[in-house]
Amino acid sequence: MAAPGPGEYFNVGSRVSCLTCLGQRLQGEVVAFDYPSKMLTLKCAPSSGKPNLNDVVLVNMSYVSKVDTINDCAETPPPLASLNYSKLANRARAEKEDKLSQAYAVSAGVSVEGQQLFQTIHKTIKECKWQDKNILVMDDVIINPPYQVDNCKGKEGSALSHVRKIVEKHFRDVESQKSMHHSQQAQQTQKDSAVSS
């Protein structure tokens, strides 16, 4: 493969503006560029509007019709930050366990409501797992189907009380979302009938 010619390579830290073949304008700081695959990684202004965040966009240069360099950076980029491999491995292990737990719930025939409740509890209490179709929390509290507050069993105390409060709040929030959804549907139906009249 021939060496890249002028205008075919982007230095890390440079600011560029790209026009895609679909007419989309992308502008940002070059984070990385892979010449063989023609993939450009840009750090762009956040679409969320939060100033402490950035969007990272991968651009396939094969689909870019025009590139303008706004500010070329010829300086050597700073060294990459070291990675905490044990932290990454722990996060990967935890994510794998979460996905396996979700898959188990589906294969065991747990209701959607039970799966949603499990996810809600797991956000607050990580020590949460499936035991057949039952939710086992901190090895102290068992929640049996249909997963209501009355189905929370365990030794009376702060753990049982805390789990009951989480279950109660979960179903209150679900009902609130349902009523809001029904209200929005009713408003849309009224608008549709008013327009058709």
C-alpha positions in Angstrom: 0.0 0.0 0.0 1.3 3.4 -0.9 2.1 6.0 1.7 -0.7 8.5 2.3 -0.5 11.7 0.2 -1.2 15.3 1.3 -4.7 15.7 2.5 -5.2 11.9 3.1 -4.0 11.8 6.6 -5.3 13.6 9.8 -3.2 14.4 12.8 -4.5 13.7 16.3 -5.7 17.0 17.8 -6.5 18.7 14.5 -9.9 20.2 14.0 -11.7 19.1 10.8 -15.0 19.6 9.1 -16.5 16.8 6.9 -19.4 16.8 4.5 -20.8 13.3 4.1 -22.3 12.1 0.8 -25.7 12.4 2.5 -25.1 16.1 3.1 -24.5 15.9 6.8 -21.8 18.3 8.2 -19.6 16.8 11.0 -17.1 19.0 12.8 -14.7 18.1 15.6 -11.3 17.2 16.9 -9.4 14.2 15.5 -9.1 11.5 18.1 -7.8 8.8 15.8 -7.4 8.0 12.1 -6.8 4.6 10.6 -5.4 5.1 7.1 -5.9 1.4 5.8 -9.6 1.4 6.7 -10.1 5.1 6.1 -11.9 5.5 9.5 -11.7 8.8 11.2 -12.7 9.3 14.9 -13.9 12.8 15.8 -14.7 14.3 19.2 -17.6 16.6 18.6 -19.8 19.0 20.6 -22.3 17.1 22.8 -25.7 16.5 21.2 -27.1 16.4 24.8 -26.0 20.0 25.4 -24.1 19.0 28.6 -20.8 20.9 28.5 -18.7 18.3 30.3 -19.5 15.6 27.7 -18.6 15.0 24.1 -20.0 12.9 21.2 -17.5 10.6 19.6 -18.3 9.9 15.9 -16.7 7.3 13.6 -16.6 8.5 10.1 -16.0 6.2 7.1 -14.0 8.5 4.8 -15.2 6.5 1.8 -18.5 8.2 2.3 -17.3 11.7 2.7 -17.5 14.1 -0.2 -15.4 17.0 1.2 -13.0 17.5 4.1 -11.7 20.9 5.4 -8.9 21.2 8.0 -9.9 24.0 10.3 -6.8 23.8 12.5 -4.0 21.4 11.8 -2.1 20.1 14.9 1.5 19.0 14.1 2.4 18.4 17.7 3.0 14.8 19.0 -0.2 13.7 20.7 0.1 13.1 24.5 0.6 9.4 25.5 -2.5 7.4 26.1 -3.8 7.0 29.6 -3.1 3.7 31.2 -6.0 1.4 31.6 -7.1 -0.3 34.8 -7.4 -3.8 33.5 -8.8 -5.3 36.7 -11.5 -2.7 36.8 -12.4 -3.4 33.2 -12.4 -7.1 33.8 -14.7 -6.7 36.8 -17.1 -4.5 34.8 -17.1 -7.1 32.0 -17.8 -9.9 34.5 -20.6 -8.0 36.1 -22.2 -7.1 32.7 -21.9 -10.8 31.7 -23.6 -11.9 34.9 -26.4 -9.4 34.3 -27.0 -10.6 30.8 -26.9 -14.3 31.9 -29.4 -13.4 34.6 -31.8 -11.8 32.1 -31.4 -14.7 29.7 -32.2 -17.1 32.6 -35.3 -15.2 33.5 -36.6 -15.4 29.9 -35.8 -19.1 29.6 -37.5 -19.9 32.9 -40.7 -18.2 31.7 -40.6 -15.3 34.2 -43.3 -12.7 33.4 -42.2 -9.3 31.9 -43.4 -7.7 35.2 -41.1 -10.0 37.2 -38.1 -9.2 34.9 -38.8 -5.5 35.2 -39.0 -5.7 39.0 -35.8 -7.7 39.1 -34.0 -4.9 37.1 -35.4 -2.2 39.4 -34.2 -4.0 42.5 -30.9 -4.8 41.0 -30.2 -1.1 40.3 -30.4 -0.5 44.1 -29.2 -3.8 45.5 -26.6 -5.7 43.5 -27.0 -8.8 45.7 -30.0 -9.9 43.7 -30.5 -13.2 41.8 -33.0 -15.6 40.4 -34.0 -18.8 42.3 -36.2 -20.7 39.8 -39.0 -18.1 39.2 -38.4 -16.3 42.5 -36.3 -13.2 43.1 -33.8 -13.7 45.9 -32.5 -10.5 47.5 -29.4 -10.5 49.8 -30.1 -14.2 50.6 -32.7 -12.9 53.1 -35.8 -11.9 51.0 -37.7 -14.0 48.5 -40.2 -12.5 46.1 -42.6 -15.1 44.6 -44.7 -14.6 41.5 -46.8 -12.4 40.8 -44.1 -10.3 42.5 -46.3 -7.9 44.5 -45.5 -6.4 47.9 -47.5 -9.3 49.6 -45.2 -11.8 47.8 -42.1 -10.5 49.6 -41.2 -13.1 52.3 -38.3 -13.2 54.7 -37.3 -12.5 58.3 -38.9 -9.3 59.5 -36.4 -6.6 59.7 -34.8 -3.7 57.7 -33.9 -5.9 54.7 -37.5 -7.1 54.2 -38.9 -3.6 54.8 -36.4 -2.0 52.3 -37.2 -4.5 49.6 -41.0 -4.0 50.1 -40.5 -0.3 49.7 -38.6 -0.8 46.4 -41.4 -3.2 45.1 -44.1 -0.8 46.2 -42.4 2.2 44.5 -41.7 0.1 41.4 -45.4 -0.7 40.9 -46.4 2.8 41.8 -44.1 4.1 39.0 -45.4 1.5 36.5 -49.0 2.6 37.2 -48.0 6.2 36.9 -46.4 5.6 33.5 -49.4 3.6 32.3 -51.9 6.4 33.3 -49.7 9.0 31.6 -49.5 6.9 28.5 -53.3 6.4 28.5 -53.8 10.1 29.0 -51.5 10.9 26.0 -53.4 8.4 23.9 -56.7 9.9 24.8 -55.4 13.4 23.9 -54.1 12.1 20.6 -57.5 10.5 19.8 -59.3 13.8 20.7 -56.9 15.7 18.3 -57.4 13.1 15.6 -61.2 13.3 15.8 -61.1 17.1 15.9 -59.0 17.2 12.8 -61.2 14.7 10.9 -64.4 16.7 11.8 
